[in-house]
Amino acid sequence: MPIAINLDLMLVKRKTSSRELAAAIGLSETNLSLLKSGKVKGVRFNTLEAICKHLDCQPGDILEYVPEEE
């Protein structure tokens, strides 16, 4: 997938845990784990907003376009 999810990196930078983030934004730890691993087909804007608000970051800090090699 050409979209990389750098949520783990932001969690480390903000010194917070997945569990804390999941509780703060009202998302299950399972769904947050699936998001972090890139095993989801999409993310709602309100979820992305809540993540960015809690981690004090921009969507581009979490999502990155990485072109696939042909």
Backbone hydrogen bonds, N-H to C=O, Kabsch-Sander energy under -0.5 kcal/mol:
donor,donor_aa,acceptor,acceptor_aa,energy
4,A,2,P,-0.6
4,A,64,E,-3.6
6,N,4,A,-0.6
6,N,62,I,-3.9
10,M,6,N,-1.7
11,L,7,L,-2.3
12,V,8,D,-2.0
13,K,9,L,-2.5
14,R,10,M,-2.2
15,K,12,V,-1.1
16,T,11,L,-2.3
21,L,17,S,-2.3
22,A,18,S,-3.0
23,A,19,R,-2.2
24,A,20,E,-2.3
25,I,21,L,-2.1
26,G,22,A,-1.0
27,L,22,A,-2.3
32,L,28,S,-2.3
33,S,29,E,-2.3
34,L,30,T,-2.2
35,L,31,N,-2.1
36,K,32,L,-2.7
37,S,33,S,-2.0
38,G,34,L,-0.6
38,G,35,L,-1.0
39,K,34,L,-2.1
48,L,44,R,-2.4
49,E,45,F,-2.8
50,A,46,N,-2.0
51,I,47,T,-2.3
52,C,48,L,-2.6
53,K,49,E,-2.7
54,H,50,A,-2.4
55,L,51,I,-2.6
56,D,52,C,-0.9
57,C,52,C,-1.8
61,D,58,Q,-1.9
62,I,58,Q,-0.6
62,I,59,P,-1.3
63,L,59,P,-3.0
64,E,4,A,-2.4
66,V,2,P,-4.3
66,V,64,E,-0.6
